[in-house]
Amino acid sequence: QKWRWLIVACCLVVAGMVRAETVRIAVGEWPPYISESLPEQGFLCQVVREAFAAEGLDVSFHFYPWAEAYKLTLAGDYVVTMPWFRSREREQSFYLSASLGQFTTRLFTLSGSPVVNLGEIKHEPVGVTRGYFYGDGFAARQSELALEWSDSDQESLEKLVAGRIRYLVMDEQVAKALFQQMQSRHPGALSLTSAPDPIWSQPGYLLMRKADPDARRLMLLFNAGLHKLERSGRLARLWKV
C-alpha cells in the first residue's frame, strides 16, 4: 500500500512538472495578428500556441507597449518576444526562430481612385503611422513624399475613408481587418484596393534571448512544432483567418 501511494505521488509530481513548463512571451497590440481582445489573442498567437503545444509546452502572452516588450525581454524578464523582423542588432542578442510567415506592407486606396505604385505618386499626401518602419526602400524615398502622419493605423484609415487622403501605407492584414470593422459599423459601397507591388515584405520571427540557458532549447522546440503545423497545412489555414 505504501509503495502504491509513493508511485501515485511521483506521478503527480511528474505531471505537475510537465504542466508547469509555460513559455512566457512578451508582446504588444497589433490586431489582427495579436490582441488581448481577440479570440485566441489573435491568429499569430494561435500559431505560436499550437507550435509549442505540438512539442508539449504551454504558452502565456503578456501585453506591453512594443518598445517595452522588447526591452523587458532584452533585460531578462522574458525569454521570448514576438513578432520581430531580422536586424543585425537583434541577431547579436537573440536567437531567431523559423519564420512565422511573411508580413507585407502595401499602398492602399479606395475604389474610384487610380491604383498606382508608390513611385507614381507626386505631391499627394500619403497616410502613414508613427512608430512603424516601412522598409529601407520606403525610407530612402520618404523625403520625396508628402506624408500625412497619424498616431494609429485606425486613424490613418479613417482619414482615407473620410476622403482627407487618397492613399495610405499599411500592413495588408491590418488594413483589411480595420476596413472590415469600419464597413460593419458604416456599410457602404466602397472597397479597399492595393497597388500590385508591395512596398515591403519580410518574414517575422520569435526572438529568444541568447543569455538565457533555455533559449536555444525553446527555439528548437518551437521550430519543430512550427514545421509540423506547416507540413499539415494548419499554418496556412491560420494565416488565412
FIBA-656235 format. One record per residue: residue in one letter; x, y, z of N, C-alpha, C, O, CB in turn. Coordinates in steps of 0.001 Angstrom, whole numbers, padded with zeros to 6 digits, always signed. Each point is the difference from the previous one (the first is absolute). Glycine has a CB too. Layout:
N
AXYZXYZXYZXYZXYZ;...
end
This chain:
241
Q+000836-001206+000000-000836+001206+000000+000871+001256+000000-000271+000972-000706-001546-002222+001930;K+002893+001195-000391+000891+001161+000077+000662+000268-001343+000125+001156-000404+000282-001636+002826;W+000020-000571-003123+000648+000167-001307-000975+000551-001033+000360+000792-000871+001192-002679+001416;R-002810+001436-000416-001007+000470-000951-000176+001514+000128-000055+000713-001002-001120-002950+001106;W+001087+002722+001140-000155+001448+000220+001236+000764-000454-000107+001122-000495-001404-001594+002432;L+002673-000127-001772+001235+000658-000423+000032+000152-001518+000406+001039-000520+000790-001985+002522;I-001631-000103-002709-000041+000061-001465-000979+001073-000461+000298+000766-000916+000288-003210+000786;V-001760+002497+000768-001008+001015-000352+000555+001401+000237-000182+000898-000822-001673-002505+001406;A+002536+001782+000555+000563+001317+000323+001043+000410-001026+000049+001158-000415-000471-001573+002847;C+001262-000542-002844+001026+000303-001012-000636+000378-001329+000461+000917-000680+001114-002496+001814;C-002641+000863-001503-000697+000305-001248-000587+001400+000031+000047+000729-000990-000562-003151+000697;L-000046+002793+001459-000576+001335+000138+001070+001077-000116-000211+001040-000624-001588-001989+002074;V+002960+000682-000833+001109+000958-000071+000464+000175-001440+000204+001124-000461+000508-001761+002784;V-000548-000478-003032+000438+000054-001399-001020+000741-000855+000358+000833-000833+000885-002993+001136;A-002530+001843-000083-001058+000678-000759+000010+001490+000267-000199+000807-000908-001183-002879+000987;G+001619+002439+001194+000069+001416+000345+001165+000691-000667-000112+001153-000418-000955-001674+002574;M+002191-000178-002260+001179+000567-000649-000259+000222-001484+000425+001006-000567+001050-002144+002246;V-002184+000180-002315-000311+000139-001424-000913+001194-000223+000209+000810-000904+000049-003287+000582;R-001295+002564+001188-000941+001105-000139+000661+001339+000289-000418+001033-000522-001430-002574+001158;A+002883+001519+000201+000602+001259+000442+000822+000677-001078+000310+001184+000131-000269-002101+002147;E+000328+000207-003348+000849+000619-001023-000841+000872-000912-000620-000479-000950+002207-001467+001039;T-001596+003228+000217-000747+000975-000784+000968+001048-000534+000759+000602+000759-002850-000988+000624;V+002058+000595-002668+000850+001002-000638-000696+001353+000098-001083+000183-000554+002078-001908-001037;R-000386+002660+002285-000560+001342+000166+000548+000900-001114+001213+000113-000178-001418-000426+002712;I-000694+000941-003270+000393+000767-001184-000487+001433+000127-001181+000237+000253+001108-002315-001667;A+000971+003029+001242-000340+001423+000048-000442+000462-001391+000709-000210-000984+000945+000595+002879;V-002822+000240-001968-000561+000446-001270-000640+001375+000173-000077+000536+001106-000318-002931-001810;G-000065+002953-000424-000762+001243+000002-001256-000170-000831-000199-001033-000639+002302+002370+000936;E-002943-000323-000284-001236-000029-000786+000301+000241-001476+000632+000995-000355-001932-000181+002352;W+000847-001725-002851+000131+000166-001442-001063-000856-000698+000324-000966-000690+002175+001431+000909;P-003786-000093-000029-001055-000785-000638+000054+000138-001522+000347+001068-000505-001777-000772+002547;P+001091-001360-002783-000575-001268+000474+001040-001048+000393-000358-001117+000373-001571+001593-001829;Y+003219-000121+001372+001030-000987+000351-000063-000357+001489-000032-001171+000378+001497+002068-002223;I-001480+000160+002683+000090-000184+001450-000888+001035+000678+000084+001188-000313+002282-002101+000133;S-003204+000481+001091-000782+000950+000786-000604-000703+001198-000492-001124-000104-000007+002479-001949;E+000543-000688+003180-000568-000555+001221-001509-000194-000138-000574-000850+000682+002393+001952+000648;S-002467-000331-002198-001455-000020-000109-000522-000956-001079-001211-000184-000117+001237+002526+000912;L+000863-002953-001582-000430-000874-001091-000111-001457+000471+000666-000388+000959+000427+001947-002612;P-001923-002363+000990-000007-001440+000294+001394-000598-000182+000685+000292-000979-003090-000426+000255;E+002808-000686+001652+001330-000634+000007+001133+001035+000051+001159-000326-000257-002126-001595-001039;Q+000618+003173+001631+000969+001109+000062+000628+000307-001364+001130+000483-000084-000654-001120+002454;G-001228+000349-003430+000476+000266-001358+000555-001257-000655+000471-000910+000683+000040+003255-000010;F-000572-002390-002006+000375-001242-000682+001491-000305+000097+000391-001165-000065-002284+001542-001484;L+002742+000657+001705+001426-000281+000129+000319-000619+001363+000870-000865+000105-000376+002769-001669;C-001192-001463+002592+000149-000649+001305-000449-001452-000075+000583-000868+000651-000939+003072+000503;Q-000676-002471-001944-000462-001368-000163+001049-000856-000705+000207-001157+000365-002567+001988-000438;V+003021-000263-000936+001094-000711-000675+001069-000408+001008+000423-001155+000045-000871+002443-002165;V+000875-000326+002924+001076-000256+000965-000459-000980+001076+000748-000892+000399+000181+003189-000826;R-002157-002124+000890-000539-000899+001023-000031-001451-000502+000398-000919+000716-001784+002820+000199;E+000912-002094-002143-000120-001357-000543+001373-000596-000322+000201-001205+000149-002450+001808-001088;A+003183+000226+000503+001347-000512-000294+000672-000520+001265+000588-001081-000008-000391+002699-001901;F-000281-000853+002995+000583-000465+001258-000781-001204+000555+000592-000932+000542+000211+003284-000061;A-002135-002322-000622-000817-001104+000508+000347-001310-000697-000076-001069+000606-001760+002690-000090;A+002216-001538-001788+000389-001200-000743+001220-000667+000611+000237-001188-000218-001180+002200-001848;E+001732-000239+002845+001177-000550+000673-000192-000100+001512+000960-000206+000742+000450+001161-002559;G-002672-000805+002272-000309-000235+001407+000166+001187+000912+000051-000181+001216+000616-002080-001631;L-000579+003475-000113+000184+001184+000827-001237+000897-000049-000662+000110-001032+003138-000228+000628;D-002773+000756+001536-001054+001001+000067+000593+001379-000267+001217+000187+000029-002519-001603+001613;V+000416+002378-001904+000439+001362-000308-000896+000988+000739-001206-000216+000120+002071-000504-002395;S-000277+001796+002766-000792+001127+000495+000556+001282-000624+001213+000184-000096-001738-001392+002296;F-000384+002088-002620+000390+001253-000648-000224+001163+000964-001025+000079+000677+000448-001025-002956;H+001555+001842+002326-000026+001126+000929+000143+001291-000802+000968+000179-000738+000022-001594+002615;F-001969+002314-001723-000144+001152-000887+000616+001268+000578-000215+000351+001160-001860-001381-002034;Y+002853+001709+000021+000657+001258+000330+000024+000872-001259-000273-000491-001095+001700-000624+002906;P-001102+002404-001664+000400+000744-001199+001179-000718-000651+000828-000587+000697-001633+002787+000302;W+000887-002157-002331+000986-000814-000712+001432+000246+000461+000760-000948+000201-002289+000965-002137;A+001896+001239+002103+001374+000307+000409+000305-000587+001369+001115-000458+000249-001188+002562-001602;E-000922-002093+002249+000200-000557+001338+000097-001518-000049+000801-000591+000724-002037+002532+000257;A+000427-002581-001831+000077-001457-000140+001400-000428-000420+000539-000985+000503-002974+000911-001104;Y+003012+000826-000325+001359-000306-000475+001020+000203+001123+000852-000858+000232-001508+001544-002574;K+000565+000446+003032+000970+000316+001060-000081-000995+001152+001028-000400+000547-001178+002813-001172;L-001052-002810+000994-000160-000959+001096+000606-001359-000358+000571-000673+000857-002664+001868-000148;T+001967-001588-001962+000596-001267-000430+001518+000122-000046+000715-000911+000418-002780+000368-001753;L+002541+001647+000836+001444+000233-000046+000596+000014+001406+001129-000445+000205-001419+001755-002328;A-000475-000798+003090+000472+000090+001383-000115-001324+000750+000548-000137+001093-001208+002527-001105;G-000051-003373-000565-000088-001308+000635-001294-000267+000744-000149-001063+000602+002559+001172-000414;D-003361+000834-000213-001295-000259+000630-000781-001072-000765-000812-000721+000581+000770+003090+000265;Y+000295-002465-002147-000590-001027-000851+001106-000616-000849+001018+000638-000266-003259+000569+000218;V+002036-002437-000370+000953-000651-000903-000382+000275-001454+000861+000056-000878-000428-001857+002597;V-001744+001974-001964-000505+000060-001373-000857+001246-000205-000760+000394+000885+000804-002905-001013;T+000086+003125-001047-000903+001053-000448-000247-000209-001492+000823-000595-000696+000014+002236+002479;M-001973-001148-002266-000334-000223-001413-001179+000879-000393-000742+000468+000864+001594-002844-000736;P-001035+002613-001472+000925-000328-001100+000916+001191-000271-000387+001150+000209-001314-002729-001233;W+002890+001301+000569+000962+001040-000360+000659-000376-001317+000019-001167-000391+000390+001735+002827;F+000130+000437-003114+000721-000222-001244+001491-000132+000285+000484+000436+001045-002239+000842-002328;R+002463-001873+000360+001432-000227+000160+000774+001316-000080-000295+000850-000841+000028-003145-000147;S+001245+002456+001855+000944+001116-000086+001310-000442+000640+000018-000939+000796-001894+002672-000737;R+002960-001066-000400+001304-000361+000580-000002+000163+001506+000554-000823+000729+000563+001512-002844;E-001742+000375+002569-000050+000261+001440-000719-001139+000731+000464-000464+001042-000451+002949-001492;R-001128-002926-000091-000764-001061+000657+000726-001335-000058-000087-000791+000939-002011+001993-001520;E+002804-001461-000497+000733-001260-000123+001126-000105+001020+000431-001105+000328-000993+001068-002751;Q+001044+001165+002928+001062-000037+001005-000509-000495+001348+000729-000663+000738+000398+002536-001927;S-002376-001552+001508-000545-000308+001326-000989-001147+000025-000283-000553+001063+000617+002901-000535;F-000868-002714-001696-001081-000981-000039+000248-001095-001029+000634+000221-001032-002194+001562+001765;Y+001039-002975-000424-000195-001004-001042-001285+000369-000733-000962+000457+000617+002178-002294+000714;L-001230+001642-002634-001207+000204-000795-000581-001359-000361+000711-000896-000456+000170+003090-000464;S-002184-002330+001131-000666-001259-000309-000121-000190-001505+000424+000856-000777-001686-000717+002935;A+000688-001253-002562-000443-000144-001380-001067+001058-000274-000636+000503+000927+001154-003002-000927;S-000709+002830-001269-000922+001074-000363-001432-000329+000392-000488-001105-000238+001995+001709-001644;L-002174+000378+002489-001415-000129+000321-000873+000162-001238-001138-000470-000034+001618+001332+002323;G+000054-000200-003293-000752+000309-001208+000460+001335-000553+000840+000673+000597-002815-001987+000236;Q+001428+001690-001960+000409+001214-000700-000930+001161+000366-001221-000108-000113+002153-001284-001781;F-000341+002487+002328-000740+001215+000345+000207+001007-001136+001131+000383-000300-000864-000797+002826;T-001362+000834-003149+000092+000784-001224-000686+001352+000174-001143+000076+000453+001208-002193-001802;T+000646+003178+000983-000524+001365+000045-000309+000454-001411+000803-000196-000913+000511+000710+003006;R-002497+000104-002277-000426+000429-001326-000519+001443+000025-000280+000568+001055-000284-002954-001619;L+000450+002942-000626-000641+001296-000190-001474-000256-000293-000332-000710-000950+002488+001787+000083;F-003042-000500+001681-001434-000225-000133-000727+001259-000440+000437+001119+000269-000286-002874+001481;T-001259+001551-002427-000919+001069-000360-001407-000571-000021-000188-001206+000163+001967+002409-001519;L-002768-000341+001157-001383-000445-000094-000411-000113-001455+000591+000627-000879-001114+000444+003083;S-000502-001884-002447-000526-000117-001354-000397+001384-000510-000584+000797+000734-000231-003153-000265;G+001134+002629-001721-000267+001313-000583+001244+000828-000167+000031+000913-000824-002253-000993+001830;S+003272-000226-000223+001293+000675-000156+000915-000875-000848-000095-001226+000048-000167+002402+002189;P+001153-000551-003016+000913-000808-000825+000870-000905+000870+000511+000432+001033-000489+001385-002771;V+000146-003064+001322+000903-000923+000694+001390+000191-000588+000244-000322-001163-002111-001367+001615;V+002773+002214+000364+001348+000319-000469+001012-000572+000973-000344-000373+001121-000474+002477-002248;N+002062-002172+000694+001094-000344+000900+000534+001268+000653-000257+001107-000471+000851-003120-000941;L+000144+001844+002491+000462+001141+000785+000809+000988-000843-000127+001212+000172+000155-002684+001845;G+000799+000959-002921+000853+000875-000802-000771+000888-000957+000555+000963-000531+001191-002670+000714;E-003021+001402-000415-000816+000795-000926-000713+001160+000686-000596+000844-000669+000288-002891-000694;I+000364+002094+002687-000697+001061+000734+000894+001231+000093+001142-000091+000452-002446-001623+000876;K+000795+002852-001752+000746+001256+000050-000832+001050+000726-001137+000281-000379+002342-000845-001778;H-000633+001129+003190-000592+001146+000703-001388-000299+000561-000816+000914+000121+002121+000573-001617;E-001587-002708+001832-001294-000350+000579+000233-000667+001345+000864-000869+000118-001908+000606-002411;P+000278+000660+003315+000224-000563+001338-000165-001527+000029-000917-000559-000602+000118+002725+001571;V+001693-002796-000268-000045-001452+000196-000082-000258+001506+000860+000450+000757+000485-000908-002905;G-002367-000256+002572-000183-000257+001420+000976-001033+000546+000180-001067-000587-002561+001647+000297;V+003001-000260+001404+000918-000912+000692-000227+000130+001510-000584+000977+000469+002310-000796-002351;T-001261-001170+002624-000216-000039+001448+001323+000148+000734+000988-000648-000346-003008-000811+000027;R+002034+002309+001323+001214+000216+000788+000428-001294+000694-000834-000786+000451+000181+003198-000103;G+001957-002613-000275+000531-001156+000706+000223-001226-000850+000546-000990+000487-001664+001868+001454;Y+000705-000845-003222+000184-001149-000882+001214+000203-000906+000346+001119-000379-002823-001558+000439;F+003103-000684-000388+001052-000004-001012-000561-000691-001235-000481-001131+000075+002347+001104+001678;Y-001801+000716-002894-000603-000519-001227+001029-000526-000995-000298-000140-001186-001555+001741+001525;G+003047-001888+000134+001023-000578-000865+000997+001033-000486-000278+001199-000014-001362-002905-000679;D+002814+001218+000293+001077+000891-000451-000390+000771-001258+000350+001172-000141+001312-002745+001137;G-002385+000922-001915-000398+000662-001237-000896+001194+000264+000168+001057-000608+000024-003227-000571;F-001152+002002+002091-000881+001107+000348+000776+001099+000709-000205+001183-000271-001726-002769+000440;A+002820+001200+000738+000788+000990+000739+000844+000842-000950+000146+001205+000203-000089-002739+001780;A+000500+000905-003023+000831+000730-000957-000823+000989-000818+000523+001020-000450+001013-002984+000338;R-002814+001670-000081-000869+000846-000834-000830+000977+000837-000698+000853-000549+000595-002705-001129;Q+000178+001727+002992-000888+000737+000883+000070+001511-000195-001027+000677+000053+001275-002523+001560;S+000947+002379-001836+000159+001455-000146-000699+000538-001247-000271+001198-000082+002450-001375+001277;E-002476-000689-002166-000661+000429-001236-001516+000020+000131-000696+000495-000887+002609-001425-000386;L-002430+000392+002383-001444-000170+000150-000584+001031+000962+000671+000469+000919-000407-002912-001393;A-001524+002778+000238-000749+000842+000935-000728-000933+000960-001069-000514-000329+000786+002407-001383;L+000845-002114+002881-000543-001000+000926-001034+000619+000930+000198+001087+000544+001964-002346-000653;E-003261+000549+000277-001053+000383+000935+000087-000945+001196-000409-001158-000090-001106+002049-001782;W+002051-000398+002996+000273-000854+001146-001227-000169+000879-000777+000936+000192+003146-000200-000257;S-002536-001941+000596-001066-000295+000963+000609-000743+001187+001088-000569-000096-002844+000466-001752;D+001041+000120+002958+000493-000669+001207-000381-001479+000059+000500-000737+000850-000650+002921+000319;S-000734-002618-002068-000399-001410-000035-000425-000370-001406-000341+000868-000803-000378-000781+003213;D+000739-001377-002705-000467-000478-001302-001474+000318-000196-000427+000334-001105+002137-002160+001165;Q-002483+001722+001007-001431+000278-000104-000236+001457-000391-000840+000291-000852+000365-002067+002572;E+001213+002683-001100-000129+001424-000341+000363+000247-001454-000662+000780-000685+001186-000172+003051;S+000526-001268-002840+000429+000162-001388-001066-000506-000967-000276+000636-001017+002663-000867+001743;L-002980-000911-000406-001030-000547-000874-001268+000855+000028-000678+000141-001018+001620-002431+001395;E-001258+002852+000775-001160+000893+000095+000179+001228-000891-000963+000488-000590+000559-001279+002940;K+001625+001284-002445+000280+001134-000894-000246-000397-001458-000512+000790-000793+002221+000099+002434;L-001336-002123-001978-000223-000481-001362-001494-000091-000299-000455+000469-001043+002618-001748+001136;V-002921+000680+000814-001444-000177-000191-000713+001344-000044-000975+000164-000733+001099-002377+001896;A+000360+003179-000379-000612+001331+000029+000389+000856-001198-000557+001081-000188+000554-001223+002658;G+000954-000324-003287+000412+000748-001173+001067+001044+000252+000288+000812-000878-002522-001206+000037;R+002833+000389+002036+001057+000966+000310+001304-000361-000703+000820+000873-000283-001899-000434+002499;I+001269-001716-002493+001140-000467-000796-000523-001035-000993-001070-000575+000203+002734+001002+001704;R-000918-000659-002967-000406-001013-000991+000833-001264+000086-000389-001036-000539-000344+002870-000948;Y+001904-001761+002174+000897-001150+000067+000559-000136+001411+000195+000985+000712+000393-000712-003153;L-000339-001508+002818+000680-000254+001276+000863-001249-000109-000222-000859-000853-001666+001954+002111;V+002867-001175-000382+000912-001138+000067-000305-000766+001285-000051+000581+001084+001862+000648-002417;M-002014-002553+001197-000389-000784+001178+000261-001483-000244-000005-000462-001141-001747+002178+001730;D+001977-002445+000480+000067-001460-000088-001327-000515-000562-001066+000453+000417+002697-000579+001548;E-001571-000812-002903-001208-000415-000706-001012-000698+000910-001204+000199-000161+002583-000416-001890;Q-000917-000592+002998-000929-000668+000910-000709+001020+000899-001201-000103+000253+002657-001958-000293;V-000688+003046+000516-000556+001033+000875-001016+000838-000759-001092+000258+000506+003225-000198+000821;A-001785+000370-002538-000892+000842-000796-001323-000702-000282-001065+000603+000136+003061+000489-001166;K-001934-002346+000642-001226-000741-000332-000885-000193+001229-001223+000119-000082+002457-001291-001756;A-000604+000870+002989-000780-000212+001219-000659+001299+000462-001171-000005+000380+002725-001859+000273;L-000826+002964-000680-000553+001285+000418-001114+000458-000935-001024+000516+000447+003238+000082+000545;F-002007-000789-002282-001014+000429-000964-001278-000826+000156-001104+000527-000134+002922+000180-001460;Q-001666-001980+001871-001160-000860+000224-000793+000460+001222-001231-000010-000011+002467-001909-001036;Q-000519+002324+002102-000666+000516+001202-000765+001284-000311-001132+000182+000448+002925-001212+000981;M-001165+001918-002200-000649+001259-000354-001246-000245-000844-001019+000665+000191+003239+000489-000099;Q-002148-002089-001010-001158-000310-000844-001160-000570+000817-001165+000262-000299+002722-000683-001614;S-001230-000362+002950-001062-000562+000839-000723+001095+000776-001187-000133+000300+002487-002001-000104;R-000587+003226+000135-000622+001118+000717-000675+000976-000959-001043+000568+000324+002763-000806+001475;H-001132+000434-002975-000514+000962-000977-000042-000668-001372+000875+000248-000830+000048+001714+002165;P-001920-002800-001585-000066-000712-001285-000026+000972-001173-000670+001032+000047-000542-002910+001079;G+001938+001539-002162+000041+000839-001194+000501-000792-001185+000328-001182+000104+000053+003199+001308;A-000331-001336-002540+000395-000679-001241+001502+000062-000247+000485-000535-000997-002717+001085+000064;L+002975+000098+001832+001432+000148-000219+000720-001334+000210-000435-000833+000795+000291+003238-000068;S+001232-002591-001438+000863-001165+000220+001445+000474+000056+000353+001042-000552-001990-002592-000628;L+002452+000774+001847+001408+000325+000178+000816-000752-001039-000153-001211-000156-000184+001617+002630;T+001200+000305-003184+000852-000640-000997+001453+000373+000277+000284+000989+000675-002152-000945-002394;S+002781-000852+001187+001420+000241+000262+000797-000040-001288-000406-000609-000990+000159-000378+003268;A+001394+001651-002239+000912-000012-001139+000546-001408-000202+000164-000739+000971+000445+003157-000563;P-000325-002801-001646+000468-001371-000262+001361-000315+000623+000259-001138+000393-001545+001221-002502;D+002148+000923+002197+001341-000235+000535+000039+000341+001487-000339+001122+000374+001350-000631-002632;P-000604-001435+003121+000105+000330+001426+001096+001022+000260+001006+000036-000708-001836-002319+001265;I+000636+003102+000446+001026+000956+000410+001099-000719+000771+001178+000343-000093-002889+001506+000181;W+001295-002853+000674+000957-000732+000840-000610-001336+000353-001191-000073+000303+002170+002211+000636;S-000196-003190-000972-000478-001314+000395+001145-000758+000656+001022-000278-000627-002729+000253-001247;Q+001518-000304+003146+001066-000638+000771-000577-001087+000902-001130+000124+000472+002471+002007-000535;P-000573-003198+000305-000438-000987+000992+000145+000551+001415+000888+000804+000284-000227-002658-001843;G-001549+001406+002435+000079+000369+001416+000405-001208+000832-000185-001145-000414-001569+002921+000080;Y+002309-001506+001514+000602-001071+000808-000336+000158+001477-000340+001089+000461+002193-001264-002125;L-001751-000927+002395+000140+000061+001450+001455+000337+000309+000913-000496-000659-002801-001193+001030;L+002094+002529+000627+001342+000267+000509+000154-000699+001338-000833+000165+000891+000943+002063-002093;M+000966-003017+001347+000311-000674+001258+001328+000544+000526+001017-000067-000691-002280-002032-000024;R+001255+002627+001913+001169+000660+000585+001157-000983+000202-000113-000956+000767-001417+002590+000369;K+002646-001384-001836+001121-000932+000007+000582-000231+001391+000482-001093+000298+000013+001826-002603;A-000538+000286+003156+000604-000121+001326-000760-000957+000904+000523-000411+001036+000313+002722-001285;D-002048-002671-000118-000780-000926+000820+000362-001435-000365+000030-000340-001183-001914+002017+001362;P+002157-002519+000799+000416-001386-000295-001068-000835-000703+000325-001003-000635+001132+001148+002615;D-002719+000252-001877-001080-000743-000654-000272+000454-001435-000778-000631-000715-000211+000309+002958;A+001624+001406-002659-000386+000629-001266+000171-000924-001201-000909-000137-000819+001549+002313+001806;R+000514-002801-001088+000251-000844-001174-000927-001217-000020-000488-000394-001060+002882+001152+001058;R-002632-001343+001156-000910-001147+000073-001410+000408-000433-000662-000722-000747+002044-000269+002616;L-001831+002152-001394-001334+000477-000371-000091+000280-001494-001020-000271-000633+000756+001252+002916;M+001341-000437-002837+000004+000280-001425-000153-001293-000806-000791-000059-000942+002234+002080+001352;L-000689-003048-000039-000047-001266-000721-001369-000663+000138-000524-000555-000965+002987+000279+001334;L-003040+000334+000832-001325-000576+000210-001049+000748-000818-000852-000614-000641+001531-000105+002951;F-000610+002045-002284-000971+000786-000772+000134-000293-001485-001003-000202-000685+001057+001999+002429;N+001166-001821-002245+000208-000262-001427-000560-001361-000411-000585-000149-001073+002635+001582+001147;A-001858-002421+000802-000526-001335-000297-001528+000017-000042-000606-000592-000893+002626-000444+001983;G-002638+001714-000125-001450+000091+000021-000553+000786-001168-001034-000361-000562+001134+000196+003008;L+000586+001248-002820-000445+000805-001134+000093-000799-001299-000856+000115-000877+001596+001972+002070;H+000304-002890-001300+000149-000846-001188-001163-000991-000111-000476-000279-001100+002983+000510+001256;K-002957-000755+000970-001153-000914-000016-001248+000733-000479-000777-000546-000784+001783-000794+002671;L-001207+002579-001420-001155+000781-000453+000067+000269-001496-001006-000072-000706+000856+001126+002965;E+001358-000741-002730+000172+000299-001421-000258-001245-000847-000680+000064-001024+002354+001727+001601;R-001128-002916-000142-000124-001242-000755-001451-000476-000074-000405-000603-000995+002726-000003+001697;S-003101+000874+000341-001401-000432+000039-000938+000943-000733-001161-000336-000231+001647-000743+002389;G+000015+002275-002533-000850+000997-000633-000681+000922+000990-000657+000962-000398+000309-002558-001427;R+000497+001312+003116-000647+000807+001033+000537+001436+000018-000766+000940+000210+000427-003023+001141;L+001624+002258-001564+000593+001338+000011-000627+000891-001063-000355+001145+000277+002492-002122+000571;A-002274+000460-002057-000609+000773-001080-001451+000340+000311-000463+001093-000327+001999-002201-001298;R-002253+000189+002251-001411+000263+000342-000117+001091+001046-000888+000848-000084+000324-003215-000455;L+001447+002355+001518-000035+001034+001035+000311+001382-000585-000592+000995+000419+001280-002713+001287;W+000229+001784-002662+000358+001273-000611-001131+000566-000853-000005+001198-000282+002382-001928+000292;K-003326-000088-000425-001115+000475-000826-001168+000500+000841-001003+000462-000545+001696-002072-001218;V-000575+001523+003073-001080+000453+000879-000263+001484-000222-000876+000575+000646+001486-002330+001059;
end
